[in-house]
């Protein structure tokens, strides 16, 4: 689909993704800052390589220059909703 951008896990080898993957350029997820989650769910601390991140961001902005995102594909979650879905262990 033209709204998908493939991210290859090699060249350079990426440790943050295990296999080729993709992002959906026609979705937007907005979340309120939630410090309670910082570091709780990370599988690892690695990040996508700078070149691939730049490529993804370029594809995202190019897509949005041409196409509008449908309102039903924009999701906003506030802090309360995030914490409700990710309860703190006691």
N, C-alpha and C positions, 0 to 999 in steps of 0.2 A: 504494500500500500504506500502511496506517496506520503502519507502522514507518519510513516515509520522510518527511523534512522538506525541502521545497523551499526553496532559497536563490536569490533573484532577484539578478541581477547589476546591476540598476539600482534607483533610488529608495532610497538614493543609489547612484550608479554605483560599482561595486566594481572595483578594478583587480587584485585578487588572484584573481578568477575571471573568465573571458572570456565566459561565457554562463550562463544559469540552470543550477543544479546542485542537488544534494540530499545529505543525510547519511542514513545508516542508523542509526536510533535503537536497533535491536536487535542491534548489534554492539559489542564492546568490544575495543580494541587497547591493550594495556599494554606499554610499552617501558621498559627500564632506561635511565637517563641515560647518554648516550654522547657526551662532549665532543668526541671525534674527528670527529664529523659536523657540529658547529656551523658553520653557514654554507656548508657544502660543496655542498649540493644545492638551495639556494634559487633559484628562478627570479627572484624579486624580494624586496624587504624589506617590501612592503606587507602589511597585515593586513586581515582582515574588519572592517567598521565595527563600532563598539561596540554600536550598537543591534541589528544583525543577530546579532552574537555572543551578546548577552544573550537574544535570541529563540531562538536555537538551543539555548542552555544550558537555558532554561526548558522547551522542548519535550522535551529529553533527560530532564530530571528528572521532568517530568510523565509521560512514557512509562514511566519506571522505577518510578514510584509505582504504576502499574497493572499492568505486565507484568514478568515475570522474563526475564532473558536466558538462552537455552539455553547450557549449558556448552560446546557445540561452536562457539558464536559468541563465545567469549572467548579471545583469543589473547595470550599473553605471550611477549615476546622479550627475552632477556638481552643484555648488551653483546657477548658473544662471537658470538652469532648475528647481531646487527646488523652487526658488523664483517666477518663472513664473507660476508654478502650485499652489503657495500659496501666492497670492498677499497681500501686507501689506494694512491694512485699514488705511485710512487717516482721 
